[in-house]
């Protein structure tokens, strides 16, 4: 949806830019008032002029990105609405859409009567769309945060996903994974069908740029008892509140990023969490991140760019959830180790 809103804004504004200085016949593609002149000019002669191709491209891309925006919204409604209320929610949404189409038509008429051309109207709508999108993403930052994660991961890696249907569609659960790199949480967020509140070391939580994603995703910073016992206890309290509210909480039970490529022993944090709030635990295995720019292979992370090249293959696999009583650190590590295999 953020991708769609950005595209609609960009190509609505570019349609105005592409139409400036053109005659009425050229603007007829986007102008009702020039429809007769455009018809007289003929489609063939219009297409023959390369100056008009940008106008047609803008119209096509504007419609395309509108689909990117609206279709996922309908999917969200169907996925998150209670089955007993889904039909009435969809009906109410359709009524709201019709109402806003009427308001938009009246607004467009008023602006055109005030002297604006249709390309100028697209400019106004593009600017308004940008303002409203920014406002919405401050109210519901989940969409923007998940888009940033998706963009970051898919521009660097080729992510293979398997077994993600084991992540519950609703209700509380804890997801645990091996810790290979500084972007492990981003990889999981980019692939997960649901938002996840990750528990992460407070120093990683404060990494520039990534900290925006972590804060927006309501990540929970944590420290060892030796570093800050108050922050440790506050983290466990926040984890319990999140699970009681039916959210997903993600942790890396090793407590550190591997510097050997092997999985370090899982600590007892998972047991402490599910003992206080009994919920299912879903094991995840990250694969292929060892040796990447964000891993500690060969020294400090993020010091040797393009060690693996661009679009290197990585994987994420989820196993069926374990009951709280069965989710011991040893059992979880065995499951993650088996899923990961030799692909580090």
Secondary structure, 3 states (H helix, E strand, C coil): CHHHHHHHHHHHHHHHHHHCCCCHHHHCCCCHHHHHHHHHHCHHHHHHCHHHHHHHHHHHHHHHHHHHHHHHHHHHHHHHCCCCCHHHHHHHHHHHHHHHHHHHHHHHHHHHHCCCCHHHHHHHHHHHHHHHHHHHHHHCCHHHHHHHHHHHHHCCEEEEEECHHHCCCCCCEEEEECCCECCHHHHHHHHCCCCCEEEEEHHHHCCCCHHHHHHHCCCEEECCHHHHHHHHHHHHHHHHHHHHCCCEEEECCCCCCCCCCCCCCCCCHHHHHHHHCCCEEEEEEEECCCCCCCECCCCCCCCCCCCCCCCEEEEEEECCCECHHHCCHHHHHHHHHHHHCCCC
